[in-house]
Amino acid sequence: GFEPVREAFARNFAERDEIGAEVAVCHRGELVVDLIGGHKDEARTQPWDEDTVVLVYSVSKGMAATAMALAHSRGLLDYEATVASYWPEFAQKGKEDVTIKHVLTHESGFPDTPSHMTWDRWHDWEAAVEAMEQIPLDYKPGRVIAYHPRNFGWVVGELVRRIDGRPIEQFVREET
């Protein structure tokens, strides 16, 4: 039943000039797709293999958004509601009117990384949540789409925790 994944993977090489890639899909705990293709290098001299190392960005954003969609489908949240209606401490520095929809569409108005959040502090959930509470708006929510690379996951993750009571990683593990 997962043949379309193989076909789409092959089209990336045949039609889209993909250099190299790998994809694995687990369904209900079982590996159902495991594909490797192409090359490691642009010259296409080194075949891609299972040990090829690549950089991966924003993988968790899709999972976080899926958690929000699941919570929405269960009636636990309203996309038009403000973040502060679920997380009162968020309503600081002009963010009172930021909605969940603004967050999910990268229109929240605070795309920059808080300057005091150094790399060694991002592992501290509470510090990151407090940084999201304290970050000021750069522009009015809903006016500009600007990728929120380091803010999205923390805001969505804290919303899931506030709405459901479980940390987002537990929610995703148990519900998806």
N, C-alpha and C positions, 0 to 999 in steps of 0.2 A: 503493500500500500504506500510505500514511500518512494516509488520509482520517479515521481515528478521532481523530487529533490535531486536525484542523480541526473535527470535530464536538464534541470536548471543549472546545475553545477557544470555539466559539459558545455552548455551554451556560453557560459562565462569565458571559456577558452576559445570556442569556435567563433563566437559572434562579438565578444566584447574585449578581445585581446588580453584577457587575464594572464598574468605571468605565472603565478602559482598560488595555490590555496589548499586548504584542508577544512573539512566540516565533519562534525560528529553530532548526532542527535540521539538523545535518550528519550524513550517514551515509556512511562510507567516503570522506570528503573531498568529498562532493557536497552542496550545499544542497538538501534535500528538503522542508523546510517553512519558510515565511516568511510569517507572519501578523501583521497589525496590525488592532486594532479598538478601538472605544470612543473615549473622550475623555481629555484631559490633566487636566481639572478636574472637581471634584464637581458644579458647576453644569451640566456637560455642554454647554459652549458652544464649547470648543476641541477639534477632532478630534485624536486621537492620530496622530502621524506618525513616520516613521523617524528623526527627530532628537529625539524626546521623551527627555528625560533623567530617569532614575530612580535611586534608591539601591538597591543590591543587596547583601544580606548573606548570608553563609554559603554562597555558591555552591560554594566549593571543598570544603566538608565532604562533600557527596555524592560528589564525585569521589575524595576521599581514602578514604572508606568503600568505594567501588567498588574502589579499588586493593587495599585490605585483603581484600575478598571474593575478588578474583582471586588474590591470593597464597595465601589459604586454600584455594581450589579446586585449587591446584597443590600443596598439601601443604607449603607453605613456613612455615606458622604454625598454631598451635592457639589458638582463641579462649579456651580455659580456662587457657592458660599465662600466667604473669606477664609483664608488660612487661620486668621485669628479667632474665628468662631470655634475652631477645634483646638487651637493653640494660642491662648490669650497673650502670652509673653512675646509672640511674634509681632504684635501690633505696636512696633516702635519705629522710630526714624522714618516715618512716612509710609510704612507698609500696612497701615490699617485696612486699605481697600484692595490689597492683593488677594485675588481669588485662587482657588485650586486650579481653575482653567488657566489662569495666567502662568502658574508654575508649570503645568504640564505642557504648555505651548511656548515656553521660554520667553514670555512677555511680562515677567514679574517686575522688571525694572531694576534689578540688582545683579547684573552679570559678573561683576568683578569679584575676585577673591579677597576676602578680608585680609588686610595687610598684616595683621598680627598673627595670622594662622600660618606658621611655618610648617614645613613638611613633617617635622617631628611631632606636631600637635594634632594632625588629622586623625590619628588612631584613637583619640580621646573623644568618645561620642558626645559627652556633655559639653566639652569645650567647643566642638563644632556646632552643636545646637545653639549654644549661647552666641557664637559668632553669627549665626543666621538671624538670631533675634536682634543683634546689635548693628548689623550691616545696614547702611542707609540706602535709600533709593538713588539711582542715577537718573531715572526718568519716570514719568507717570506710567503705571501698569497698563498694559493693553495697547500701548501706542507704538512700541518698537519690538520686533522680534530680534533677540540677541541671545546667542547660545550662553547658557549658564553652566559652564563646565564643572565647577566644583561646588556649586550651590544646590543644584537640582537634587542630587541624591540625598543630601542631608535634609532638605526641606520635605521631600516626599517620604523619606524614611521616618522622620519625626512625626509627620502627619499620620502615617500608618500606625506608629506606636501609640499616638494619642487617641486615635479612633478605635483601634482594635485591642490595644493593651499589650500586644506582643512586639518585640523588636522586628524590624522588617525582614531580617534574614530568617527568623523563625517563621514569620507569616508566609514568606515565599516557600520555604522548605515544606511546611505543613499543608499549604493550601493550593499549591500549583503542581 
